[in-house]
Amino acid sequence: MNRDANPRIRTLAAWIVRYAAGIRWASLFLLFVSASSLFWLRVDVGLVSMLPSGAPAFESYAQFVSRFAARDAAVAVLRAPDEAMATRFAEDFVAALAVEEAVAGVRGSIDVGAFVDFSVDGGFVRYTSKDFRPAVQERLDPSLGQEIAAGIRGLLALPGSGAMAARMAADPLGFTGILGESLERNRPDRALSPGSKYLMSKDGQRLLLLIQPTNAGYSMDEVARLSEGLARAEAKARSQWTPLEQESLGVGYTGAFAFAREDAAMMRLDLMRYTGAAFFGVLFIFLVAARSGRFLPILGYHLLLGSLVTLAAGLLIFQRLDVISLAFAAIFYGLAIDAAIHFHTRFREEVRGDRSPEDALASTLGHLFWPIAIASVTTGLAFGLLGFASLQGIAQLGLLTSIGIFWNALATMILLPALLLGAGVGGHAPGRAIWLARLASVVARRRRLFGFALVLWLPWG
């Protein structure tokens, strides 16, 4: 029996022809919903996500990285002409950072409590130089015991001295001060200088701040959020100075944050550039081969919807996507356009004769249903096997591509004919076409202009 006469195929064709307009509007709604998922897109470029999962050789290292990821800090270097300006600018900057949600805390000085603990735990013995032995012997002189005790009582009697009690109990003879003086001689900064408030260079023109982000790990979104917060804080701090003074003030960043910010910007640009190049590249090749731009907007809409639906499905499954997985879009465009072109070409051939849209669509589906289905299943399963990969990014890439291929098979046999019917292919009056068909007509009339624009765009990506 001829495949055109298959009752199930004919039923499907009749349903598509009858509800073509509803299918088109449903696809627009799905496009909107899928596109809105981009607001929740979180791209992970963390080191842990790039390590193989389930590999014992990497488990301990992954635990180590995860444990210390919370200690990530953006290292800010403030520059000013002199110590007074540097200190004041630092105070303004720290005050502005305190109200930023992306910033969990700022440290610009030595933690005295931690330094006392370090000294008591053996740091004093290991790091105090021989030049300070006389000072140590002086503190150990029994005749000075009463004098030291009186000094401690006087300090503890001062208001707000409760925090000092534990430190004095741990180091009543003040050995920590001797250690600080010993280390201060050999340090390139003034962090341990008496009365020093900030980690400052010897000349007083450079000052160091350690800024801890609220969400450590430095994913692309977290880097962008922290960068915006730092920019706002810097602008607020600068607003306290005259324009002439602002020219002499500067803030630079180094450490992991600086590299993470550069990597995030580069990856975001590369994703936009090469995904866009793949999308417009396949459309341009079709335009050159077909020498007609009428089908171009329909094909572009078909590919765009497929990639957005796949991305939304990936977000539902994984919540966060590895940056490598977003390369699925370029693979999807190259594979999905094949079935769409085959269907379009066959459908156009079927409607050339005096046939109704339903007969033409039934014949097209009868010839292409199983080839498209089998090709999609085999290719989709092949990519789906990558989901068992140890690398999270590769696993997500395979699963997203597999989802996209299965979606494309469904959309090619249901949505694509509805779009073609809406564009006037198959006997429908062009006057009933939706906005997508009108856009197709514009591209068809201006195909050389659109082709030339694509040629100019591709090298720039």
C-alpha positions as CSV (number, residue, x, y, z in Angstrom):
1,M,0.0,0.0,0.0
2,N,1.3,3.4,-0.8
3,R,2.6,5.3,2.2
4,D,0.5,8.3,1.2
5,A,-2.6,6.2,2.1
6,N,-1.4,5.4,5.6
7,P,-4.4,6.4,7.7
8,R,-2.2,7.6,10.7
9,I,-0.2,9.8,8.4
10,R,-3.3,11.2,6.8
11,T,-4.8,11.8,10.2
12,L,-1.7,13.7,11.3
13,A,-1.6,15.7,8.0
14,A,-5.3,16.6,8.4
15,W,-4.8,17.7,12.0
16,I,-1.8,19.9,11.0
17,V,-3.7,21.6,8.2
18,R,-6.8,22.2,10.4
19,Y,-4.9,23.6,13.3
20,A,-2.0,25.2,11.5
21,A,-2.7,28.7,12.9
22,G,-3.0,27.4,16.4
23,I,0.3,25.5,16.1
24,R,2.0,28.7,14.9
25,W,0.6,30.7,17.9
26,A,1.5,28.0,20.3
27,S,5.1,28.1,18.9
28,L,5.2,31.8,19.5
29,F,4.1,31.3,23.1
30,L,6.7,28.5,23.5
31,L,9.3,30.9,22.1
32,F,8.5,33.5,24.6
33,V,8.5,31.1,27.5
34,S,11.8,29.5,26.4
35,A,13.4,32.9,25.9
36,S,12.4,34.0,29.4
37,S,14.4,31.1,30.8
38,L,17.5,33.1,29.8
39,F,16.9,35.3,32.9
40,W,17.7,32.2,35.0
41,L,20.6,31.1,33.0
42,R,23.7,30.5,35.2
43,V,26.8,29.5,33.5
44,D,29.5,27.7,35.5
45,V,33.2,28.1,34.7
46,G,34.4,26.9,38.0
47,L,37.4,24.7,38.4
48,V,35.4,22.0,40.2
49,S,32.9,21.6,37.4
50,M,35.8,21.0,34.9
51,L,37.2,18.1,36.9
52,P,36.1,14.5,36.1
53,S,33.3,13.3,38.3
54,G,33.4,9.8,39.7
55,A,37.2,9.6,39.3
56,P,39.0,8.7,42.6
57,A,42.2,10.4,41.5
58,F,40.4,13.7,41.4
59,E,38.0,13.3,44.3
60,S,40.4,14.6,47.0
61,Y,41.5,17.5,44.8
62,A,37.8,18.5,44.0
63,Q,37.1,18.4,47.8
64,F,40.1,20.6,48.4
65,V,39.1,23.2,45.8
66,S,35.5,23.2,47.0
67,R,36.6,23.7,50.6
68,F,38.8,26.7,49.8
69,A,36.6,28.2,47.1
70,A,34.8,30.1,49.9
71,R,38.1,31.9,50.6
72,D,38.3,33.4,47.1
73,A,39.0,37.1,47.3
74,A,39.2,40.0,44.8
75,V,42.5,41.7,45.4
76,A,42.2,45.4,45.0
77,V,45.2,47.8,44.8
78,L,44.4,51.4,45.5
79,R,46.8,54.1,44.3
80,A,47.1,57.7,45.5
81,P,49.8,60.4,45.6
82,D,50.4,60.1,49.4
83,E,49.4,58.1,52.5
84,A,46.7,60.5,53.7
85,M,44.8,60.4,50.4
86,A,45.3,56.6,50.1
87,T,43.9,56.1,53.6
88,R,40.9,58.4,53.1
89,F,40.1,56.9,49.6
90,A,40.3,53.4,51.2
91,E,37.8,54.4,53.9
92,D,35.4,55.8,51.3
93,F,35.8,52.7,49.1
94,V,35.3,50.3,52.1
95,A,32.2,52.2,53.2
96,A,30.8,52.0,49.7
97,L,31.5,48.2,49.5
98,A,29.7,47.6,52.7
99,V,26.3,48.2,51.2
100,E,26.9,46.0,48.1
101,E,25.1,42.7,48.2
102,A,27.8,41.0,46.1
103,V,30.4,41.8,48.7
104,A,30.5,39.7,51.9
105,G,33.4,41.5,53.6
106,V,36.5,43.6,53.1
107,R,39.9,43.2,54.9
108,G,42.6,45.8,54.5
109,S,44.6,45.2,57.7
110,I,46.2,42.5,59.7
111,D,43.8,40.4,61.9
112,V,45.3,41.1,65.3
113,G,43.6,38.2,67.0
114,A,44.8,35.8,64.3
115,F,48.3,37.2,64.6
116,V,48.3,36.7,68.4
117,D,47.2,33.1,67.9
118,F,50.0,32.6,65.3
119,S,52.6,34.0,67.7
120,V,51.4,31.8,70.6
121,D,51.3,28.7,68.4
122,G,55.0,28.9,67.7
123,G,55.3,31.8,65.3
124,F,57.2,33.8,67.9
125,V,59.9,31.2,68.4
126,R,60.3,30.5,64.6
127,Y,60.3,34.0,63.2
128,T,61.7,36.4,65.8
129,S,65.2,37.4,64.7
130,K,68.3,37.2,67.0
131,D,68.5,41.0,67.1
132,F,65.4,41.0,69.4
133,R,66.9,38.7,72.1
134,P,67.6,41.6,74.4
135,A,64.0,42.7,74.2
136,V,62.9,39.2,75.0
137,Q,65.2,39.0,78.0
138,E,63.9,42.4,79.2
139,R,60.3,41.1,79.2
140,L,61.4,38.0,81.2
141,D,63.1,40.1,83.9
142,P,61.2,39.3,87.2
143,S,61.7,42.9,88.4
144,L,59.4,44.2,85.7
145,G,56.5,41.8,86.5
146,Q,54.6,44.2,88.7
147,E,55.0,47.0,86.1
148,I,53.7,44.8,83.3
149,A,50.8,43.7,85.5
150,A,49.9,47.3,86.3
151,G,49.9,48.2,82.7
152,I,47.6,45.3,81.8
153,R,45.2,46.3,84.6
154,G,45.2,49.9,83.3
155,L,44.4,48.7,79.7
156,L,41.6,46.4,80.9
157,A,40.0,49.2,82.9
158,L,39.5,51.2,79.7
159,P,36.0,51.2,78.1
160,G,35.6,48.6,75.4
161,S,38.6,46.6,76.4
162,G,36.7,43.3,76.6
163,A,38.1,42.1,73.2
164,M,41.6,42.7,74.5
165,A,41.3,40.5,77.5
166,A,41.6,37.2,75.6
167,R,44.7,38.4,73.7
168,M,46.4,39.6,76.9
169,A,45.6,36.4,78.6
170,A,47.3,34.5,75.7
171,D,50.3,36.8,75.6
172,P,50.6,38.7,78.9
173,L,54.3,39.6,78.3
174,G,53.7,41.1,74.9
175,F,55.9,38.8,72.8
176,T,53.5,39.3,69.9
177,G,54.6,43.0,69.7
178,I,58.3,41.8,69.5
179,L,57.4,39.4,66.7
180,G,55.6,42.2,64.8
181,E,58.6,44.5,65.1
182,S,60.9,41.7,63.9
183,L,58.8,40.9,60.9
184,E,58.1,44.5,60.1
185,R,61.8,45.1,59.3
186,N,61.8,42.6,56.4
187,R,58.3,43.3,55.0
188,P,57.9,45.3,51.8
189,D,54.8,47.0,53.2
190,R,53.8,48.7,56.4
191,A,51.2,46.2,57.5
192,L,53.0,45.5,60.8
193,S,54.1,49.0,61.5
194,P,52.8,50.4,64.9
195,G,49.5,52.2,64.3
196,S,49.2,51.0,60.7
197,K,45.5,50.6,59.7
198,Y,45.9,49.2,56.2
199,L,48.2,46.9,54.2
200,M,50.2,49.8,52.7
201,S,53.4,50.0,50.7
202,K,56.5,51.6,52.2
203,D,56.0,54.9,50.3
204,G,52.3,55.1,51.3
205,Q,51.1,55.4,47.7
206,R,49.7,51.9,47.3
207,L,47.1,50.2,49.5
208,L,45.8,46.6,49.4
209,L,42.3,45.5,50.1
210,L,41.0,41.9,50.1
211,I,37.3,41.8,49.0
212,Q,35.4,38.6,49.7
213,P,32.4,38.0,47.3
214,T,29.1,36.8,48.7
215,N,29.1,33.8,46.3
216,A,32.5,32.4,45.8
217,G,33.5,30.3,42.9
218,Y,33.5,33.0,40.2
219,S,31.0,31.7,37.7
220,M,30.3,34.1,34.8
221,D,27.2,35.5,36.5
222,E,28.9,35.9,39.8
223,V,31.9,37.6,38.2
224,A,29.6,40.0,36.4
225,R,27.6,40.8,39.6
226,L,30.7,41.4,41.6
227,S,32.2,43.5,38.9
228,E,29.1,45.7,38.8
229,G,29.2,46.0,42.6
230,L,32.9,47.0,42.6
231,A,32.3,49.6,39.8
232,R,29.4,51.2,41.7
233,A,31.4,51.3,44.9
234,E,34.4,52.8,43.2
235,A,32.2,55.5,41.5
236,K,30.6,56.3,44.9
237,A,34.0,56.6,46.6
238,R,35.3,58.8,43.8
239,S,32.3,61.1,44.0
240,Q,33.7,62.3,47.4
241,W,36.7,63.9,45.6
242,T,37.1,66.8,43.2
243,P,37.6,66.0,39.5
244,L,41.3,67.0,39.8
245,E,41.9,64.7,42.8
246,Q,40.0,61.8,41.0
247,E,42.7,61.8,38.3
248,S,45.3,60.9,40.8
249,L,43.3,58.0,42.3
250,G,43.2,54.6,40.9
251,V,41.9,51.1,41.6
252,G,43.3,48.0,40.0
253,Y,42.5,44.3,40.5
254,T,44.7,41.2,40.6
255,G,44.5,37.6,41.7
256,A,42.0,35.0,40.7
257,F,39.2,37.5,40.4
258,A,41.0,39.5,37.7
259,F,41.6,36.4,35.6
260,A,38.1,35.1,36.2
261,R,36.6,38.4,35.1
262,E,38.8,38.4,31.9
263,D,37.9,34.7,31.2
264,A,34.2,35.4,31.7
265,A,34.2,38.4,29.3
266,M,36.2,36.4,26.7
267,M,33.9,33.3,27.0
268,R,30.7,35.4,26.8
269,L,32.0,37.1,23.7
270,D,33.1,33.9,22.1
271,L,29.8,32.2,22.8
272,M,27.9,35.1,21.2
273,R,30.2,35.4,18.3
274,Y,30.5,31.8,17.2
275,T,27.0,30.7,18.0
276,G,25.8,33.7,16.0
277,A,28.2,32.8,13.2
278,A,26.9,29.2,13.1
279,F,23.3,30.4,13.1
280,F,23.7,33.0,10.3
281,G,26.3,30.9,8.5
282,V,23.9,27.9,7.8
283,L,21.2,30.4,6.8
284,F,23.5,32.1,4.4
285,I,24.6,28.8,2.8
286,F,21.0,27.9,2.3
287,L,20.3,31.4,0.7
288,V,23.2,30.9,-1.7
289,A,22.2,27.4,-2.6
290,A,18.4,28.0,-2.9
291,R,18.7,31.4,-4.5
292,S,15.6,32.4,-2.7
293,G,15.1,34.1,0.6
294,R,11.4,33.3,1.1
295,F,12.0,30.3,3.3
296,L,14.9,32.0,5.2
297,P,12.8,33.6,8.1
298,I,10.8,30.4,8.5
299,L,14.0,28.3,8.7
300,G,15.6,30.8,11.1
301,Y,12.6,30.8,13.3
302,H,12.6,27.0,13.3
303,L,16.2,26.9,14.4
304,L,16.0,29.6,17.0
305,L,13.0,28.1,18.6
306,G,14.7,24.7,18.8
307,S,17.8,26.0,20.4
308,L,15.8,28.0,23.0
309,V,13.6,25.1,23.9
310,T,16.6,22.9,24.3
311,L,18.3,25.5,26.5
312,A,15.2,25.8,28.7
313,A,15.0,22.0,29.0
314,G,18.7,22.0,30.0
315,L,18.1,24.6,32.7
316,L,15.2,22.5,34.1
317,I,17.4,19.4,34.3
318,F,20.7,20.9,35.5
319,Q,19.8,24.3,37.0
320,R,23.4,25.4,36.1
321,L,25.1,24.9,32.8
322,D,28.8,24.4,32.2
323,V,30.2,26.9,29.7
324,I,31.3,24.1,27.4
325,S,27.7,22.8,27.1
326,L,26.5,26.0,25.4
327,A,28.4,24.8,22.3
328,F,25.4,22.6,21.7
329,A,23.8,25.4,19.8
330,A,26.4,25.4,17.0
331,I,26.1,21.6,16.7
332,F,22.3,21.8,16.7
333,Y,22.1,24.4,13.9
334,G,24.3,22.2,11.7
335,L,22.3,19.1,12.3
336,A,18.8,20.5,12.5
337,I,18.9,22.4,9.2
338,D,19.4,19.2,7.3
339,A,16.0,17.7,8.1
340,A,14.3,21.1,7.7
341,I,15.7,21.5,4.2
342,H,14.7,18.0,3.2
343,F,11.2,18.5,4.4
344,H,10.8,21.9,2.7
345,T,12.2,20.7,-0.6
346,R,9.9,17.6,-0.6
347,F,6.8,19.6,0.4
348,R,7.4,22.2,-2.4
349,E,7.6,19.3,-4.9
350,E,4.4,17.8,-3.7
351,V,2.4,21.0,-4.0
352,R,3.5,21.8,-7.5
353,G,0.7,19.6,-8.9
354,D,-3.0,20.1,-8.5
355,R,-3.1,18.7,-5.0
356,S,-4.7,19.8,-1.8
357,P,-2.5,20.9,1.1
358,E,-3.6,17.9,3.1
359,D,-2.7,15.5,0.3
360,A,0.7,17.2,-0.3
361,L,1.5,17.1,3.4
362,A,0.4,13.5,3.8
363,S,2.6,12.5,0.9
364,T,5.6,14.4,2.3
365,L,5.1,12.9,5.7
366,G,4.7,9.5,4.2
367,H,8.1,9.7,2.5
368,L,10.1,11.5,5.2
369,F,8.5,10.4,8.5
370,W,10.6,7.3,9.1
371,P,13.8,8.6,7.6
372,I,13.7,11.6,9.8
373,A,12.7,9.6,12.9
374,I,15.3,7.0,12.5
375,A,18.1,9.5,11.7
376,S,17.1,11.6,14.7
377,V,17.0,8.5,17.0
378,T,20.4,7.2,16.0
379,T,22.1,10.7,16.1
380,G,20.3,11.6,19.3
381,L,21.3,8.4,21.1
382,A,24.9,8.8,20.0
383,F,25.1,12.3,21.5
384,G,23.1,11.1,24.5
385,L,25.8,8.6,25.4
386,L,28.0,11.5,26.1
387,G,25.8,12.1,29.1
388,F,27.8,9.4,30.9
389,A,31.1,11.3,30.5
390,S,33.1,12.1,33.6
391,L,33.5,15.7,32.6
392,Q,30.3,17.6,33.5
393,G,30.6,20.0,30.5
394,I,30.9,17.2,28.0
395,A,28.0,15.3,29.6
396,Q,25.8,18.4,29.4
397,L,26.9,19.1,25.9
398,G,25.9,15.6,24.8
399,L,22.5,15.6,26.5
400,L,21.6,19.1,25.3
401,T,22.4,18.2,21.7
402,S,20.4,15.0,22.1
403,I,17.4,16.9,23.4
404,G,17.7,19.4,20.5
405,I,17.8,16.6,17.9
406,F,14.7,14.9,19.2
407,W,12.9,18.2,19.5
408,N,13.9,19.1,15.9
409,A,12.4,15.8,14.6
410,L,9.1,16.6,16.2
411,A,9.1,20.3,15.1
412,T,10.1,19.4,11.6
413,M,7.1,17.2,11.1
414,I,4.5,19.4,12.9
415,L,5.6,23.0,13.3
416,L,7.5,23.3,10.0
417,P,4.5,22.4,7.8
418,A,2.3,24.8,9.8
419,L,4.8,27.6,9.1
420,L,4.9,26.7,5.4
421,L,1.2,26.7,5.2
422,G,1.1,30.1,6.9
423,A,3.5,31.4,4.4
424,G,1.2,30.5,1.5
425,V,2.9,27.3,0.5
426,G,0.4,24.6,-0.3
427,G,-2.6,26.6,-1.5
428,H,-3.2,28.9,1.4
429,A,-3.8,32.5,0.4
430,P,-0.8,34.8,1.2
431,G,-3.3,37.2,2.7
432,R,-3.8,34.8,5.6
433,A,-0.2,34.5,6.4
434,I,1.0,35.6,9.8
435,W,3.8,38.1,10.4
436,L,6.4,35.5,9.8
437,A,5.2,35.0,6.2
438,R,5.2,38.8,5.7
439,L,8.8,38.8,6.8
440,A,9.6,36.0,4.4
441,S,8.2,38.0,1.6
442,V,10.3,41.0,2.5
443,V,13.5,38.9,2.6
444,A,12.5,37.3,-0.8
445,R,12.2,40.7,-2.4
446,R,15.5,41.9,-0.8
447,R,17.5,38.7,-0.9
448,R,20.6,40.3,-2.4
449,L,20.6,43.0,0.3
450,F,20.2,40.4,3.1
451,G,22.8,38.2,1.6
452,F,25.3,41.0,1.3
453,A,24.6,42.0,5.0
454,L,25.3,38.4,6.1
455,V,28.6,38.3,4.2
456,L,29.6,41.5,5.9
457,W,28.6,40.2,9.3
458,L,30.2,36.8,9.3
459,P,33.9,37.9,9.4
460,W,33.2,40.1,12.4
461,G,31.3,37.3,14.2
